[in-house]
Amino acid sequence: LRPPSRIAAIAFRASTVASASLLPHLLRPAFLQRSPAEFGFACPPAVEIFFGSLASRPGGSVRPQRAATQLVETELRASLLSNSPVASRARIQSSSAPGSSLWLVPSPSLLGVAPLNSGVFRALCRHRLGLPLRPSAPVVCTMCHDRLADGDPHGEHALRCMRGGARTRLHHAVRDELFVLASAALLRPVREPAPFASAPGARLDVAFSFRGQTALVDVAVTHALCTAAIPFAAALPGGWATGYEQTKRDKYGHLLSGDQLLVPLVADSFGAWGCSAQPLLVTVAREFARSRGGGALEELEAYTRLNTIVMRGVGGLLLSASV
């Protein structure tokens, strides 16, 4: 953007000309050296507002101001990522993954979504921003009772600790919410199936019909900022959740037979889903909405319920680190 003084001067013109026509004056030349096609515009050259024309807004569904905002935000995001430490890039990428932030903006219309309490919400906000949960000082982990010299101010140990049952409760909460949503969607799910004849003791979390196959869903919630995860998480949104899916394939892939389809349902500690989870969640949300005779709002409810369950559990782990 232009310097603030320049923007202030331009603002005096806003009362007499269309706001869209101000954009060429507000944006730096680097932004103007783009074709309208890059902004998603389907308009003739005569109305290329980014090249200095004061012509009217392009017709149809084109929204020049939204396109300009998206362009500026994309540039700023690219600059932020390129100038941030790798751990910060991992946090930014995970936090910007599709559906990872639904817990932040719960709608009163989504009656099936229980709100987060204030303590969990504050802890999650600090986690998302990379802020400490408390001052550094020696402390004992409330779950494994290990002594932590730095006090685990950011909750890194709490999100990795496998003792105390908190992570198991989080896993079960996500599994149970998926089962409830799939049941409401009339997908006839089975909880904790034992689907492998060659390994009768191997149990997954939920099974139901999915695209003509039997989806065998195995749930996991993993921390995006552990040492092994950071390179994956920093590479793309949901990168570590997608990378962790291979753990599930290595464990169960060789046991599949017939129409069985293994679907790792992996979320990271910022709410990002892995690639394998996304088609499954689309189907569950769509069928959930259809069974209720609804549409986009009911689909949003299904996505939000799962995301909020994940983040409520992550917030609980973080609070255990800040006691």
Number of C-alpha atoms within 10 A of each C-alpha: 13 12 10 10 9 12 15 11 10 14 13 10 12 13 8 7 12 14 16 21 22 21 23 19 17 17 17 13 14 7 17 16 10 12 14 20 9 9 17 12 18 14 16 9 11 12 17 22 22 24 20 14 16 19 13 15 18 18 11 9 8 15 15 22 15 12 16 18 12 13 15 15 12 12 12 12 14 11 11 14 16 11 11 12 11 17 19 19 22 27 22 23 22 31 21 16 18 14 17 25 20 19 24 16 8 18 15 9 10 15 12 12 20 13 16 18 10 9 12 18 18 15 24 26 14 14 21 16 12 14 13 15 22 15 12 14 11 13 18 14 21 15 16 13 11 12 13 15 11 12 20 24 21 22 23 17 19 26 24 15 17 13 14 13 12 19 22 14 12 21 19 15 17 24 23 17 16 25 22 14 22 24 17 19 21 15 18 13 22 17 18 17 18 17 19 16 11 10 11 10 11 15 16 21 23 22 26 20 16 16 11 9 13 18 20 28 25 23 21 23 26 20 23 31 25 16 9 12 20 20 18 20 30 24 15 17 25 29 25 31 31 23 15 23 22 13 11 18 16 10 10 18 14 8 16 16 12 7 11 19 19 21 23 28 28 27 30 28 26 29 31 30 28 22 20 16 21 16 12 18 19 14 17 24 24 19 24 24 22 17 14 11 9 13 15 11 12 23 20 17 23 26 20 26 23 24 24 23 24 26 27 22 22 28 25 20 24 26 18 15 25 20 10
